[in-house]
Amino acid sequence: MNQINVEKLKKFIGKEVQINGWVYNIRSIGKIWFVIVRDGTGYVQCVVSKNDVTEDVF
């Protein structure tokens, strides 16, 4: 798996990547969480749906 910076994400659409950074913010709307991950090059919003992960992960 490729480890990349947020600024290079556009080049990896549809591929599995690893981003090293920190959680900048979390918002939840019921069964959906929006997690903003930040590294030194930018921010990316990740979406986690309760239907797509285990209860422990959610």
N, C-alpha and C positions, 0 to 999 in steps of 0.2 A: 504494500500500500504506500502511495506517495504521501510524504509529509510536505505540506506547502503553506505559504503565507496567505492571509485573507486577500491581499491585493491580487493574487494570481488565480483566484477561484474561477473566474470566467473561462479560463482555459481548460477546466476539468468538469464541465457540465456533463452530468450523467455518469460520472465515475466516482468511485469510492476513494476518499482522501482522509487524511488525518490533519487536523488543525490544532496546533499547540497555542494556547492562550489562556485567558481567564474569563469567567462569567462576569459580564459587565452589568447585566440587568435581567430580571425574569419577570414576565407578566403572565397571568393565567386568566383564561376565560373558560371556566368550567372544565371540560375534558381536553382542552388544548392549552399547551404552554408555549410561550414565545421566549426563547432564550437568546440574548445578545451575547455573542462571544467576541472578544477583542484580542488582537495581538498588536505588535508594534507597527503594523502596516495598515490596519483598518478594523472595521466591525463587520460582523455577519449575523443575520437573524436566522436562528434555527427554530423549527417548529416541531413540537413533540405532541403527538396525539395519543390519548389514553388507549385507543383501540389498536395502536401499532406497537406498543411496548408492554412489558410485564408490569404487574402492580408494584413490584419492588423498584423498578426503574422510574415509574411515574411518581 
